[in-house]
Amino acid sequence: MLRALGQRLARRRLEANLTQSQVAERAGVGRRAVQRLESGDPVTTVALVRILRALDALDDLDGVLPEPGPSPLAALERERGRRQRASGDRRTPERPPRPSAGDFRWGDER
């Protein structure tokens, strides 16, 4: 894996028409760190990040290690707090006035 990564970075460097010394100078690392990385030997994480930045490849790391999304349990917890139904209009609608006792009729009056 380290060898494949080194080969890709070497191709990126050559496409940018940069020497190992130029990349090392831009990255603030020794030329030996660039050589080691390109040959698949281990380098420090700091050196790797600096070299990626010098090759304008630092954003490519985001594709390798994307920001993790919410876990399924966290999503379930958020859903638990959501409302399931609307409460509707809580204002009391206007009602017709209630009939008084004198207004009541059985229907058999003449």
HELIX and SHEET records of a PDB file:
HELIX    1   1 LEU A    2  GLU A   15  1                                  14    
HELIX    2   2 GLN A   20  ALA A   27  1                                   8    
HELIX    3   3 ARG A   31  SER A   39  1                                   9    
HELIX    4   4 THR A   45  ALA A   54  1                                  10    
HELIX    5   5 LEU A   58  ASP A   60  5                                   3    
HELIX    6   6 LEU A   61  VAL A   64  1                                   4    
HELIX    7   7 PRO A   72  ARG A   80  1                                   9    
HELIX    8   8 ALA A  101  ASP A  103  5                                   3    
END                                                                             
